[in-house]
């Protein structure tokens, strides 16, 4: 007995050191996340603008005005000409914030938006960190403050906008489509009917429908779902958007009629097309023409071209098993072709950076499996083969890594604001061609991404296997 007890004692002795090592590693990681968060805070102060929940004050004032018995779209914010521009469904969703002070509503929106962004990043990064063997919480803990620091996120939070929440709704459907494509891997073992329903992904499309009911541009995702024959999700999105809109008519019919017959067509309510913050194709063309208005026919022609290019590349990405890149291309295309895309609308650069960074890692890892120059293998009968040199893995994927870093730095620094100009007081060419390039830099980056963002064949095997199964089924019928 004493010998047995001694062996057990010896076996347990190293345990405190192991636990201490784990605790130390977690403490170091927490310290790194805190340092990155502090650096992101400094970056927002260095590259961001003064923020005071400007847009939130308009929304808050409008719903307080509405709750007091006035017409929603009659509200005009003090010292401005701005009013409520969203559909009445959005007004109903925002109505509870009339119970809070405006700063309180702004902080609640900021916390909810950051939380939604963290959840989205966890969903985007989960397949990548599982493949690489990284820690999900640590990766998301670093990625979230980095994402918060760039132009679309900090503008959304600082102005009290809803773009990150709408982004989360759309990406929620990406997760649902993933679960559907996996044919219920998890939902069969779920313990409750609700859990089985959630893991089945049968609800995919609801997020896009709700986002479309709040802002019209997410409707492009419905077109994408139809073009890729994801009919169930497409019709769920259409039914959701139509359902909540009709329900809103039943609750606030007067405001709904006012919005769809009058407010929707008052394009001047949102600002002039040439404003620096408008980084869409329409804003780019207006500034290049040094005009307050966009040249309509030219904008329409280029918009059709960008739309066809973006959707065709999204369809190809999905066909090769990369639904994340497909969604990203659709979101970027919507940003480009929309008449107004303020810099806080451009949240789709976040998954674009993720895709570029992952493409770089994939290419580097794939190149490591290649034999070195002059290697001998049985397959070549002992004859030396010409293979990539030993430094090849380091350079493979370099352009994708440089693209990811360059894109992040561009949206971190956001060089549009030092060259901000407003007609008719100041020409957009006041600082020469370089100034015009900087003022349009974010719009140019979006167009380049639509045309050149790479996708990762087989990155999400569930979608790739789904495509192969349909191909085999069609071949069998023939």
C-alpha positions as CSV (number, residue, x, y, z in Angstrom):
1,X,0.0,0.0,0.0
2,X,2.6,2.6,0.8
3,X,4.3,2.0,-2.6
4,X,1.0,2.5,-4.4
5,X,0.3,5.7,-2.5
6,X,3.8,7.0,-3.2
7,X,3.3,6.4,-7.0
8,X,0.1,8.3,-6.9
9,X,1.6,11.1,-5.0
10,X,4.5,11.4,-7.5
11,X,2.0,11.3,-10.4
12,X,0.1,14.2,-8.9
13,X,3.1,16.3,-7.9
14,X,3.7,18.0,-11.3
15,X,0.1,19.0,-11.6
16,X,0.5,22.4,-9.8
17,X,3.3,23.3,-12.2
18,X,1.1,22.4,-15.2
19,X,-1.8,24.4,-13.9
20,X,0.6,27.3,-13.1
21,X,1.9,27.1,-16.7
22,X,-1.6,27.2,-18.1
23,X,-2.5,30.2,-15.9
24,X,0.7,32.0,-16.9
25,X,-0.1,31.4,-20.6
26,X,-3.7,32.7,-20.2
27,X,-2.4,35.7,-18.3
28,X,0.1,36.5,-21.1
29,X,-2.7,36.2,-23.7
30,X,-5.0,38.4,-21.7
31,X,-2.2,40.9,-21.4
32,X,-1.7,40.8,-25.2
33,X,-5.4,41.4,-25.8
34,X,-5.4,44.3,-23.4
35,X,-2.4,45.8,-25.1
36,X,-3.9,45.4,-28.6
37,X,-7.2,47.0,-27.2
38,X,-5.3,49.9,-25.8
39,X,-3.4,50.4,-29.1
40,X,-6.7,50.3,-31.0
41,X,-8.0,53.0,-28.7
42,X,-5.0,55.1,-29.4
43,X,-5.4,54.5,-33.1
44,X,-9.0,55.7,-33.0
45,X,-7.8,58.9,-31.3
46,X,-5.0,59.4,-33.8
47,X,-6.9,58.6,-37.0
48,X,-10.5,59.0,-36.2
49,X,-12.6,62.2,-36.0
50,X,-14.3,63.8,-33.0
51,X,-17.3,61.7,-32.3
52,X,-20.4,62.8,-30.4
53,X,-23.1,60.3,-31.5
54,X,-24.2,62.8,-34.1
55,X,-26.5,60.4,-36.0
56,X,-27.8,58.8,-32.8
57,X,-28.9,62.3,-31.7
58,X,-31.0,62.5,-34.9
59,X,-32.5,59.0,-34.4
60,X,-33.1,59.6,-30.7
61,X,-34.7,62.9,-31.3
62,X,-36.9,61.5,-34.0
63,X,-38.3,58.6,-31.9
64,X,-38.8,60.9,-28.8
65,X,-40.6,63.3,-31.1
66,X,-42.7,60.4,-32.5
67,X,-43.4,59.0,-29.1
68,X,-44.8,62.4,-28.1
69,X,-47.5,62.1,-30.7
70,X,-45.9,63.8,-33.7
71,X,-45.3,62.5,-37.2
72,X,-42.0,60.6,-37.4
73,X,-40.9,62.1,-40.8
74,X,-41.8,65.7,-39.8
75,X,-38.9,65.7,-37.3
76,X,-35.9,68.0,-38.2
77,X,-32.9,67.9,-35.8
78,X,-32.1,71.3,-34.2
79,X,-29.5,73.4,-36.1
80,X,-29.6,71.0,-39.1
81,X,-31.8,70.1,-42.0
82,X,-31.6,66.4,-41.2
83,X,-34.4,64.1,-40.3
84,X,-35.3,60.4,-39.9
85,X,-34.4,58.6,-43.2
86,X,-35.0,54.9,-42.3
87,X,-38.2,52.9,-43.0
88,X,-40.8,53.0,-40.3
89,X,-39.9,49.4,-39.3
90,X,-36.5,50.8,-38.2
91,X,-38.4,53.5,-36.2
92,X,-40.4,50.8,-34.4
93,X,-37.2,48.9,-33.5
94,X,-35.5,52.1,-32.3
95,X,-38.6,53.3,-30.3
96,X,-37.5,51.8,-27.0
97,X,-34.4,54.0,-26.9
98,X,-36.7,57.0,-26.4
99,X,-36.8,55.9,-22.7
100,X,-33.0,56.5,-22.4
101,X,-31.0,59.7,-22.6
102,X,-29.2,60.2,-25.9
103,X,-25.7,59.4,-24.6
104,X,-27.1,56.3,-22.9
105,X,-28.7,55.1,-26.1
106,X,-25.4,55.8,-27.9
107,X,-23.4,53.7,-25.5
108,X,-25.9,50.9,-25.5
109,X,-25.7,50.9,-29.3
110,X,-21.9,50.9,-29.2
111,X,-21.7,48.0,-26.8
112,X,-24.3,46.0,-28.8
113,X,-22.4,46.7,-32.0
114,X,-19.0,45.6,-30.6
115,X,-20.6,42.5,-29.2
116,X,-22.2,41.7,-32.6
117,X,-18.8,42.3,-34.3
118,X,-17.1,39.9,-31.9
119,X,-19.7,37.2,-32.6
120,X,-19.3,37.7,-36.3
121,X,-15.5,37.5,-36.1
122,X,-15.8,34.3,-34.1
123,X,-18.0,32.8,-36.9
124,X,-15.7,34.0,-39.7
125,X,-12.5,32.9,-37.9
126,X,-13.7,29.6,-36.5
127,X,-12.9,27.4,-39.6
128,X,-9.5,29.1,-39.9
129,X,-8.4,28.7,-36.3
130,X,-9.6,25.1,-36.2
131,X,-7.5,24.4,-39.2
132,X,-4.4,26.1,-37.8
133,X,-4.9,24.9,-34.2
134,X,-5.2,28.4,-32.7
135,X,-7.2,29.5,-29.7
136,X,-10.5,31.0,-30.8
137,X,-11.0,33.3,-27.9
138,X,-7.5,34.7,-28.2
139,X,-7.8,35.2,-31.9
140,X,-11.1,36.9,-31.6
141,X,-9.9,38.9,-28.7
142,X,-7.1,40.4,-30.9
143,X,-9.2,40.7,-34.0
144,X,-12.1,42.6,-32.4
145,X,-10.2,45.7,-31.3
146,X,-8.2,45.7,-34.5
147,X,-11.5,45.7,-36.4
148,X,-13.0,48.4,-34.2
149,X,-10.1,50.7,-34.9
150,X,-10.7,51.0,-38.7
151,X,-12.8,53.6,-40.4
152,X,-16.1,51.8,-40.9
153,X,-16.3,50.5,-37.4
154,X,-15.1,53.6,-35.5
155,X,-17.4,55.8,-37.6
156,X,-20.3,53.5,-36.9
157,X,-19.7,53.5,-33.2
158,X,-18.8,57.2,-32.9
159,X,-21.9,58.4,-34.9
160,X,-24.3,55.9,-33.3
161,X,-25.0,54.1,-36.6
162,X,-26.4,50.6,-37.0
163,X,-24.1,49.1,-39.7
164,X,-22.4,46.6,-37.5
165,X,-25.7,45.3,-36.4
166,X,-27.0,44.9,-39.9
167,X,-23.7,43.3,-40.9
168,X,-24.2,40.7,-38.1
169,X,-27.8,40.0,-39.3
170,X,-26.5,39.2,-42.8
171,X,-23.5,37.1,-41.5
172,X,-26.0,35.2,-39.3
173,X,-27.5,33.8,-42.5
174,X,-24.0,32.7,-43.6
175,X,-23.8,30.6,-40.5
176,X,-27.2,29.2,-41.1
177,X,-26.3,28.3,-44.7
178,X,-23.1,26.6,-43.4
179,X,-25.2,24.5,-41.0
180,X,-27.7,23.6,-43.7
181,X,-24.9,22.6,-46.1
182,X,-23.5,20.3,-43.4
183,X,-26.7,18.3,-43.5
184,X,-27.4,18.6,-39.8
185,X,-24.1,17.4,-38.4
186,X,-24.9,19.0,-35.0
187,X,-28.6,19.3,-34.9
188,X,-29.2,15.5,-34.9
189,X,-27.5,15.3,-31.5
190,X,-29.1,18.5,-30.1
191,X,-31.1,17.9,-26.9
192,X,-34.1,20.3,-27.5
193,X,-36.3,21.0,-30.5
194,X,-35.2,24.6,-30.5
195,X,-31.5,23.6,-30.7
196,X,-32.2,21.1,-33.5
197,X,-34.0,23.9,-35.4
198,X,-31.1,26.3,-34.9
199,X,-28.5,23.8,-36.0
200,X,-30.5,22.8,-39.0
201,X,-30.1,26.2,-40.6
202,X,-33.6,26.1,-41.8
203,X,-34.1,29.7,-40.8
204,X,-31.3,31.0,-43.1
205,X,-32.6,34.1,-44.9
206,X,-34.2,35.7,-41.9
207,X,-31.2,38.0,-41.2
208,X,-31.0,39.2,-44.7
209,X,-34.8,39.9,-44.7
210,X,-34.6,41.9,-41.5
211,X,-31.6,43.9,-42.8
212,X,-33.4,44.6,-46.0
213,X,-36.5,45.9,-44.1
214,X,-34.2,48.4,-42.3
215,X,-32.0,49.4,-45.3
216,X,-32.6,48.6,-48.9
217,X,-29.1,47.7,-50.0
218,X,-29.0,44.2,-48.4
219,X,-31.6,43.2,-51.0
220,X,-28.7,42.5,-53.3
221,X,-28.1,39.4,-51.2
222,X,-31.5,38.1,-52.1
223,X,-30.5,38.3,-55.8
224,X,-27.3,36.5,-55.0
225,X,-29.2,33.7,-53.2
226,X,-31.5,33.3,-56.2
227,X,-28.6,33.3,-58.7
228,X,-26.9,30.5,-56.7
229,X,-30.2,28.6,-56.5
230,X,-30.4,28.8,-52.7
231,X,-34.1,29.1,-53.1
232,X,-35.2,28.3,-49.6
233,X,-33.0,31.0,-48.0
234,X,-34.0,33.5,-50.8
235,X,-37.7,33.1,-50.3
236,X,-37.3,33.2,-46.5
237,X,-35.5,36.5,-46.9
238,X,-38.2,37.9,-49.2
239,X,-41.0,36.7,-46.9
240,X,-39.3,38.1,-43.9
241,X,-38.7,41.6,-45.5
242,X,-42.3,41.7,-46.9
243,X,-43.8,40.3,-43.7
244,X,-42.3,42.9,-41.3
245,X,-43.0,45.7,-43.8
246,X,-46.6,44.7,-44.1
247,X,-46.9,44.3,-40.4
248,X,-45.5,47.8,-39.9
249,X,-48.2,49.1,-42.3
250,X,-50.7,47.5,-40.0
251,X,-49.2,49.2,-36.9
252,X,-48.2,52.6,-38.2
253,X,-49.9,53.0,-41.6
254,X,-49.6,56.7,-41.8
255,X,-45.8,56.7,-41.4
256,X,-45.5,53.8,-43.8
257,X,-47.5,55.6,-46.5
258,X,-45.4,58.7,-46.0
259,X,-42.2,56.9,-46.3
260,X,-42.9,54.8,-49.4
261,X,-44.7,57.5,-51.3
262,X,-42.6,60.5,-50.4
263,X,-39.6,60.2,-48.1
264,X,-38.0,57.3,-50.0
265,X,-37.7,59.5,-53.1
266,X,-36.2,62.5,-51.4
267,X,-32.6,61.8,-52.1
268,X,-31.5,65.2,-50.9
269,X,-32.4,64.2,-47.3
270,X,-29.2,62.1,-47.1
271,X,-26.7,64.7,-48.5
272,X,-24.9,65.6,-51.7
273,X,-23.3,62.9,-53.8
274,X,-19.9,64.6,-53.9
275,X,-19.4,64.7,-50.1
276,X,-16.1,63.1,-49.2
277,X,-17.7,60.6,-46.8
278,X,-19.6,59.1,-49.8
279,X,-17.1,56.5,-51.0
280,X,-19.4,54.8,-53.6
281,X,-18.9,54.8,-57.3
282,X,-21.5,57.7,-57.5
283,X,-19.4,59.8,-55.1
284,X,-16.2,59.0,-56.9
285,X,-17.6,60.1,-60.3
286,X,-19.2,63.2,-58.8
287,X,-15.8,64.3,-57.3
288,X,-13.9,63.4,-60.5
289,X,-16.3,65.6,-62.5
290,X,-16.0,68.2,-59.7
291,X,-19.8,68.4,-59.5
292,X,-22.3,68.2,-56.7
293,X,-24.4,65.7,-58.8
294,X,-23.3,62.4,-60.2
295,X,-23.3,62.0,-64.1
296,X,-26.3,59.7,-64.2
297,X,-25.8,57.8,-67.5
298,X,-22.1,57.2,-66.8
299,X,-22.9,56.0,-63.2
300,X,-25.6,53.7,-64.5
301,X,-23.3,52.1,-67.1
302,X,-20.4,51.5,-64.7
303,X,-22.8,50.3,-62.0
304,X,-24.2,47.6,-64.3
305,X,-20.7,46.6,-65.1
306,X,-19.6,46.4,-61.5
307,X,-22.8,44.6,-60.5
308,X,-22.3,41.9,-63.2
309,X,-18.6,41.5,-62.2
310,X,-19.3,41.3,-58.5
311,X,-22.1,38.8,-58.7
312,X,-20.4,36.6,-61.3
313,X,-17.3,36.4,-59.1
314,X,-19.4,35.7,-56.0
315,X,-21.2,32.9,-57.9
316,X,-17.8,31.4,-58.9
317,X,-16.5,31.7,-55.3
318,X,-19.5,29.9,-54.0
319,X,-19.2,27.2,-56.7
320,X,-15.6,26.6,-55.5
321,X,-16.7,26.2,-51.9
322,X,-16.0,29.6,-50.5
323,X,-19.3,31.1,-49.3
324,X,-17.5,33.7,-47.1
325,X,-15.8,35.3,-50.0
326,X,-19.0,35.1,-52.0
327,X,-20.9,37.1,-49.3
328,X,-18.0,39.5,-49.1
329,X,-18.1,40.2,-52.8
330,X,-21.8,40.8,-52.7
331,X,-21.5,43.2,-49.8
332,X,-18.6,45.1,-51.5
333,X,-20.6,45.3,-54.7
334,X,-23.6,46.8,-52.8
335,X,-21.2,49.4,-51.3
336,X,-19.9,50.3,-54.8
337,X,-23.1,50.6,-56.7
338,X,-25.2,52.3,-54.0
339,X,-25.8,56.0,-54.7
340,X,-24.7,56.8,-51.2
341,X,-22.1,54.7,-49.3
342,X,-20.8,56.7,-46.3
343,X,-17.5,55.5,-45.0
344,X,-19.3,53.9,-42.0
345,X,-21.2,51.7,-44.5
346,X,-18.0,49.9,-45.7
347,X,-17.9,47.2,-43.1
348,X,-17.4,44.5,-45.8
349,X,-13.7,45.3,-45.8
350,X,-13.5,43.4,-42.5
351,X,-14.2,39.9,-44.1
352,X,-12.2,41.0,-47.1
353,X,-9.1,41.4,-44.9
354,X,-9.8,38.0,-43.3
355,X,-10.0,36.4,-46.7
356,X,-6.8,37.9,-48.0
357,X,-4.9,37.0,-44.8
358,X,-6.2,33.4,-44.9
359,X,-5.4,33.1,-48.6
360,X,-1.8,34.1,-47.7
361,X,-1.5,31.4,-45.0
362,X,-3.1,28.8,-47.2
363,X,-0.7,29.4,-50.1
364,X,2.3,29.4,-47.7
365,X,1.3,26.1,-46.1
366,X,0.6,24.5,-49.5
367,X,4.0,25.4,-50.8
368,X,5.7,23.7,-47.8
369,X,4.6,20.4,-49.1
370,X,6.6,20.8,-52.4
371,X,10.0,19.1,-52.7
372,X,13.0,21.4,-52.7
373,X,15.1,22.2,-55.8
374,X,17.2,19.2,-56.8
375,X,15.2,16.7,-54.6
376,X,15.3,13.1,-55.5
377,X,12.2,10.9,-55.2
378,X,11.2,7.3,-56.3
379,X,8.6,8.8,-58.6
380,X,11.4,10.4,-60.8
381,X,13.6,7.2,-60.9
382,X,16.3,9.0,-58.9
383,X,16.6,11.9,-61.3
384,X,16.9,15.3,-59.5
385,X,13.8,17.5,-60.1
386,X,13.5,21.2,-60.4
387,X,11.4,22.3,-57.5
388,X,10.9,25.6,-55.7
389,X,13.9,26.7,-53.6
390,X,13.9,26.6,-49.8
391,X,12.8,30.2,-49.4
392,X,9.7,29.7,-51.6
393,X,7.2,29.1,-48.8
394,X,8.1,32.5,-47.3
395,X,7.3,34.4,-50.5
396,X,4.3,32.3,-51.6
397,X,1.2,34.2,-50.6
398,X,3.3,37.4,-50.0
399,X,1.1,39.5,-52.3
400,X,-2.1,38.3,-50.5
401,X,-0.5,39.1,-47.1
402,X,0.7,42.5,-48.4
403,X,-2.8,43.1,-49.7
404,X,-4.4,42.3,-46.4
405,X,-1.9,44.5,-44.5
406,X,-2.2,47.4,-47.0
407,X,-6.0,47.2,-47.0
408,X,-6.1,47.3,-43.2
409,X,-3.6,50.3,-43.0
410,X,-5.6,52.2,-45.7
411,X,-8.8,51.9,-43.7
412,X,-7.0,52.5,-40.4
413,X,-5.4,55.7,-41.5
414,X,-8.3,56.7,-43.8
415,X,-6.6,59.4,-45.9
416,X,-9.8,60.8,-47.2
417,X,-10.3,63.3,-44.4
418,X,-7.1,65.4,-44.7
419,X,-8.2,66.1,-48.3
420,X,-11.9,66.7,-47.6
421,X,-13.5,69.3,-49.8
422,X,-17.0,70.6,-50.3
423,X,-18.4,72.2,-53.4
424,X,-19.1,75.0,-54.3
425,X,-16.7,76.5,-51.8
426,X,-13.7,74.4,-52.7
427,X,-12.9,72.3,-55.7
428,X,-12.1,68.6,-55.3
429,X,-8.9,69.2,-57.2
430,X,-7.7,71.9,-54.7
431,X,-4.8,69.7,-53.7
432,X,-4.0,68.4,-57.1
433,X,-4.2,64.8,-58.5
434,X,-2.6,63.3,-55.4
435,X,-5.3,65.0,-53.2
436,X,-8.0,63.8,-55.5
437,X,-6.6,60.2,-55.3
438,X,-6.5,60.3,-51.5
439,X,-10.0,61.7,-51.3
440,X,-11.3,58.8,-53.4
441,X,-8.9,56.2,-52.0
442,X,-11.5,54.1,-50.2
443,X,-13.8,54.0,-53.2
444,X,-11.0,52.9,-55.4
445,X,-10.1,50.2,-53.0
446,X,-13.6,48.8,-53.0
447,X,-13.7,48.7,-56.8
448,X,-10.3,46.9,-56.8
449,X,-11.6,44.4,-54.3
450,X,-14.7,43.6,-56.3
451,X,-12.5,43.0,-59.3
452,X,-9.6,41.1,-57.7
453,X,-10.5,39.7,-54.2
454,X,-9.3,36.1,-54.4
455,X,-11.4,33.2,-53.2
456,X,-10.1,30.0,-51.6
457,X,-11.3,26.8,-53.3
458,X,-12.5,24.3,-50.8
459,X,-12.2,26.7,-47.9
460,X,-15.6,25.6,-46.6
461,X,-15.9,22.0,-47.6
462,X,-19.6,21.8,-46.7
463,X,-20.5,24.1,-49.7
464,X,-18.0,22.4,-52.0
465,X,-19.3,18.9,-51.2
466,X,-22.8,20.2,-51.7
467,X,-21.9,21.4,-55.2
468,X,-20.2,18.0,-56.0
469,X,-23.3,16.2,-54.9
470,X,-25.6,18.2,-57.2
471,X,-23.1,17.8,-60.1
472,X,-23.1,14.0,-59.6
473,X,-26.9,14.0,-59.4
474,X,-27.2,15.9,-62.6
475,X,-24.7,13.6,-64.3
476,X,-26.7,10.6,-63.2
477,X,-29.9,12.0,-64.7
478,X,-28.1,12.5,-68.0
